[in-house]
Amino acid sequence: MSTVPSSQPGHSTNKSNDWREWGTEATSLSQAINTQWKHDQTPEKQSIIQATRLVLLDTCAVIINGLSSDLIQAYSENNANLEPGHLHFPGIRQTLSIHGLISVLSAAAPWNELVEGNAKAHGRPALHVVPISIGLGLSLNCTLDEILRAILQGYEIGTRFGEAYSVPPGEHVDGTWGTIAATVAACTLLKTTPEQTRGAINGALCQMSRSLFAPVEAGSGSRLLYSGLSALTGLQLALASRAGLHGPARPGRTSSDHQQRWPSAPDLTIRAEFAIEDSYVKLYPGARHLHYGMEAALNWRLSHGYHSEQTLRQQDIPSTITIETYPEAINYCDQSEPSNRIQAQFSLQYATCICLLTGDTSTNIFNQSWLHHPVVAILMSRTKLLANDHQSGRWAVLNLTDQQGRRSRAECKYLKGDPGYPLSIDDRITKAKRLLEDHLETRCAERLVNHWLEGDLSNGLLPEA
């Protein structure tokens, strides 16, 4: 955090890996965050509010972008037909119940894989806390201040658990520790007592989803549902705890693979900065692991005189391509023959080759027409991946051999939007406006941007008509 509260509640010192205390420690941290949020206005607090506003803006813009999909709209219609509601959000044609709205917003957010993330958490806290904060916030007529505070608390505590959680082989991070993040956000908006919050968090620790990576590998749309399902679980855990249906005060026996999943305790101490101030923001679609290869391809094109819309000339089609990168990228994104958009969104080979060929980084690169383009297929058939764990952080190097046997190289050491290389506020506003104006009238998009960034905190989530 940017400042430390003058009166700090008790909080974890993390001297042991005793999971029976995690709910108590997380609740104490939640209280500390809440205390700080309520402090008098200071420049430090303003920076925290601004960081949270920017995450809300980015996630809402990505959601509205995803809502343009026919599949997401069909999902919304099915929810509305089963359980009609009264809640409205821009980009949705129907009014929905709270459960339907949370589900639809959560599925829309990762549609183009443009939602922000937190590298230390190895996941996307905003994906888990913004949809539930929107749905519950609208249902309860909460102020923008209350919704932002819920996002911050869920994001911070969710990130701490994400840092400690080790995703086993074959699993996907979405919907796992995010259940805890969603639970904390719900507890904040429902104004639960510390005892109720602890009970809900402990309930989440006993009820976390195990999300398999299999739908991503198969390109199945159900992978879009992970965060929404965990958010609905978090909502019910918070509601139940508020009614007295708590999780255990001190959970007992762990699962047989507890140590594999939690090799270390989550750090629930008060820190100098909030995690939300250290998030990364995506400018390119697709899994973040792809972007370093994509950027390296763009750097190669630039060094060889290609402008942004120029297709690779026939004589420059390489005979071999090697993508050298950090092991995690290959672990999650080795898809050598993607046949649909979801597989392509997790294919390091495809994303690098399409950027090398076209220079395009828009969501259009995952259209079916490009997936079956013969030149893209040729490039991918000549591509191999090479893992290298001798460099820290996230990066990629592209090594190419041309048709005459000459070698060339391009690299990406970091991306704009990474921690340490933040986007400017103007960059983030430009991204949001671009996504919103693709699907909403310009005037409506501008009003939403201005409201989420500068609106009075005593107003609601949406500007008045």
MOJOLIN-V868204 format. One record per residue. N is the residue number from 0. RES is the residue in one small letter. SS is DSSP state (h for helix, s for strand, l for the rest). Layout:
n->[N:N]
res->[RES:RES]
ss->[SS:SS]
This chain:
n->[0:1:2:3:4:5:6:7:8:9:10:11:12:13:14:15:16:17:18:19:20:21:22:23:24:25:26:27:28:29:30:31:32:33:34:35:36:37:38:39:40:41:42:43:44:45:46:47:48:49:50:51:52:53:54:55:56:57:58:59:60:61:62:63:64:65:66:67:68:69:70:71:72:73:74:75:76:77:78:79:80:81:82:83:84:85:86:87:88:89:90:91:92:93:94:95:96:97:98:99:100:101:102:103:104:105:106:107:108:109:110:111:112:113:114:115:116:117:118:119:120:121:122:123:124:125:126:127:128:129:130:131:132:133:134:135:136:137:138:139:140:141:142:143:144:145:146:147:148:149:150:151:152:153:154:155:156:157:158:159:160:161:162:163:164:165:166:167:168:169:170:171:172:173:174:175:176:177:178:179:180:181:182:183:184:185:186:187:188:189:190:191:192:193:194:195:196:197:198:199:200:201:202:203:204:205:206:207:208:209:210:211:212:213:214:215:216:217:218:219:220:221:222:223:224:225:226:227:228:229:230:231:232:233:234:235:236:237:238:239:240:241:242:243:244:245:246:247:248:249:250:251:252:253:254:255:256:257:258:259:260:261:262:263:264:265:266:267:268:269:270:271:272:273:274:275:276:277:278:279:280:281:282:283:284:285:286:287:288:289:290:291:292:293:294:295:296:297:298:299:300:301:302:303:304:305:306:307:308:309:310:311:312:313:314:315:316:317:318:319:320:321:322:323:324:325:326:327:328:329:330:331:332:333:334:335:336:337:338:339:340:341:342:343:344:345:346:347:348:349:350:351:352:353:354:355:356:357:358:359:360:361:362:363:364:365:366:367:368:369:370:371:372:373:374:375:376:377:378:379:380:381:382:383:384:385:386:387:388:389:390:391:392:393:394:395:396:397:398:399:400:401:402:403:404:405:406:407:408:409:410:411:412:413:414:415:416:417:418:419:420:421:422:423:424:425:426:427:428:429:430:431:432:433:434:435:436:437:438:439:440:441:442:443:444:445:446:447:448:449:450:451:452:453:454:455:456:457:458:459:460:461:462:463:464]
res->[m:s:t:v:p:s:s:q:p:g:h:s:t:n:k:s:n:d:w:r:e:w:g:t:e:a:t:s:l:s:q:a:i:n:t:q:w:k:h:d:q:t:p:e:k:q:s:i:i:q:a:t:r:l:v:l:l:d:t:c:a:v:i:i:n:g:l:s:s:d:l:i:q:a:y:s:e:n:n:a:n:l:e:p:g:h:l:h:f:p:g:i:r:q:t:l:s:i:h:g:l:i:s:v:l:s:a:a:a:p:w:n:e:l:v:e:g:n:a:k:a:h:g:r:p:a:l:h:v:v:p:i:s:i:g:l:g:l:s:l:n:c:t:l:d:e:i:l:r:a:i:l:q:g:y:e:i:g:t:r:f:g:e:a:y:s:v:p:p:g:e:h:v:d:g:t:w:g:t:i:a:a:t:v:a:a:c:t:l:l:k:t:t:p:e:q:t:r:g:a:i:n:g:a:l:c:q:m:s:r:s:l:f:a:p:v:e:a:g:s:g:s:r:l:l:y:s:g:l:s:a:l:t:g:l:q:l:a:l:a:s:r:a:g:l:h:g:p:a:r:p:g:r:t:s:s:d:h:q:q:r:w:p:s:a:p:d:l:t:i:r:a:e:f:a:i:e:d:s:y:v:k:l:y:p:g:a:r:h:l:h:y:g:m:e:a:a:l:n:w:r:l:s:h:g:y:h:s:e:q:t:l:r:q:q:d:i:p:s:t:i:t:i:e:t:y:p:e:a:i:n:y:c:d:q:s:e:p:s:n:r:i:q:a:q:f:s:l:q:y:a:t:c:i:c:l:l:t:g:d:t:s:t:n:i:f:n:q:s:w:l:h:h:p:v:v:a:i:l:m:s:r:t:k:l:l:a:n:d:h:q:s:g:r:w:a:v:l:n:l:t:d:q:q:g:r:r:s:r:a:e:c:k:y:l:k:g:d:p:g:y:p:l:s:i:d:d:r:i:t:k:a:k:r:l:l:e:d:h:l:e:t:r:c:a:e:r:l:v:n:h:w:l:e:g:d:l:s:n:g:l:l:p:e:a]
ss->[l:l:l:l:l:l:l:l:l:l:l:l:l:l:l:l:l:l:h:h:h:h:h:h:h:h:h:h:h:h:h:h:h:h:h:h:h:l:l:l:l:l:h:h:h:h:h:h:h:h:h:h:h:h:h:h:h:h:h:h:h:h:h:h:h:h:l:l:l:h:h:h:h:h:h:h:h:h:h:h:h:h:l:s:s:s:s:l:l:l:l:l:l:l:l:s:l:h:h:h:h:h:h:h:h:h:h:h:h:l:l:l:l:l:l:l:s:s:h:h:h:l:s:l:h:h:h:h:h:h:h:h:h:h:h:h:h:h:h:l:l:l:l:h:h:h:h:h:h:h:h:h:h:h:h:h:h:h:h:h:h:h:h:h:l:l:l:l:l:l:s:s:l:l:l:l:l:h:h:h:h:h:h:h:h:h:h:h:h:h:l:l:l:h:h:h:h:h:h:h:h:h:h:h:h:l:l:l:l:l:s:s:l:h:h:h:h:h:l:l:h:h:h:h:h:h:h:h:h:h:h:h:h:h:h:h:h:h:h:h:h:h:l:l:l:l:l:l:l:l:l:l:l:l:l:l:l:h:h:h:h:l:l:l:l:l:l:l:l:l:l:l:l:l:h:h:h:h:l:s:l:l:l:l:l:l:l:h:h:h:h:h:h:h:h:h:h:h:h:h:h:h:h:l:l:l:l:l:l:l:l:l:l:h:h:h:l:l:l:s:s:s:s:s:s:l:h:h:h:h:h:h:h:l:l:l:l:l:l:l:h:h:h:h:h:l:l:h:h:h:h:h:h:h:h:h:h:h:l:l:l:l:h:h:h:h:l:h:h:h:h:l:l:h:h:h:h:h:h:h:h:l:s:s:s:s:s:l:l:l:l:l:l:l:l:s:s:s:s:s:s:l:l:l:l:l:s:s:s:s:s:s:l:l:l:l:l:l:l:l:l:l:l:l:h:h:h:h:h:h:h:h:h:h:h:h:h:l:l:l:l:h:h:h:h:h:h:h:h:h:h:h:h:h:l:l:l:l:l:l:l:l:l:l:l]
